[in-house]
Amino acid sequence: MNGKRLLILAAFAAFASFAMPAAFAGTTSNQTNITVKWNTLAVGSLQIFTDYLATGLQGNTVPSILQGQNGGGGTCSTSGLGVGETTGQINFGNVTADGTHFTNCQYKNGFNAVVITSDPAGWTLGYNATAGFPAGYGLCAIHNGTWANNGLPTQSAAASATAITAAPACSSGDRMDTTGTANAFTAAASTTGTNLGADVDLVIPNSATITNAVVTEQFTLTLN
């Protein structure tokens, strides 16, 4: 009898272990959350190519310079130094001023600014001369094609120099003297690669002072 009672108790114990409520099993006693934060900042890159090719990249070729005498006798070197342009430079070579008329030397495909930025609010490109700009002269950027966000490279279609008979202000194009142009182009969105190409017009005033000019031109990309 005792043996049967022990078997019954053992069977009951085994049944009870299977029938235990889930509340008595392992439970989660507490949960706590934390907050994870970060700010992804917009970035941008700016590259400048001078004497640029159809691809928008650096040319290193002999430049083409258009001469505008405005009825006077001032002269431009139509090929700069007559050799391939140095990377990152615009060299007009030897020029002469007229006694009574302005002279325009228009360097074709002077620069191409390539901009890439992740800023969804857009960006602005500006430029100005920071050093070495002689008084009385002008330097003007004549846009090639219509500048647009994500625009492809566009080379100059000019057949003659743009007539600019005031300096240092530019009656055509953007000023590139020490005053410069802070907002030469503004976009309202990010860009996967925008090309902004321009001819550069050197404006030589009448009876201009003789100078061996070396001008530093600064391009500035500002994220919005």
QUILIN-V315281 format. One line per field, one symbol per residue. ss: DSSP state (~ for helix, > for strand, _ for the rest). psi: psi as a letter, one per 40 degrees, with the letter a starting at -180 (. if undefined). burial: b if it has 16 or more other ideal C-beta (glycine too) atoms within 10 Angstrom, else e. A space follows every 50 residues. Layout:
ss->???
psi->???
burial->???
This chain:
ss->_~~~~~~~~~~~~~~~~~~__~~~___________________>>>>>>> ___________>__>>>>______>________>___________>____ __>>>>>>>>>>>>>>>_____>>>>>>>>>______>>>>>>_______ _______________________>>_____>>>>>>>___>>>>>>>>>> >>>>___________>>>>>>>>_
psi->ddddddddddddddddddehiddeahihdihhiihhiihhiiiiihihhi fiideeihdfihihhihhefeaeiiihefbeeihiiheihheahiiiide iihhhhhifdihhhhhieheeaihhiiiheiehiidiihhhhhhahhihf iihhiheheiihhhfiieihdhaiheaddahdgdhhieiiieghhhiiih hhhhiifiihighhhhhhhhhhi.
burial->eeeeeeeeeeeeeeeeeeeeeeeeeeeeeeeeeeeeeeeeeeeeeeeebb bbeeebebbeeebbbbbbbbebebbbbeebeeeebeeeebbbeebebbee bbbbbbbbbbbbbbbbbebeebbbbbbbbeeebbebbbbbbbbbbebebe bebbbbebeebbbbeebbebeebbbbbeebbeebbebeebbeebbbbbbb bbbbbbebeeeeeebebebebeee
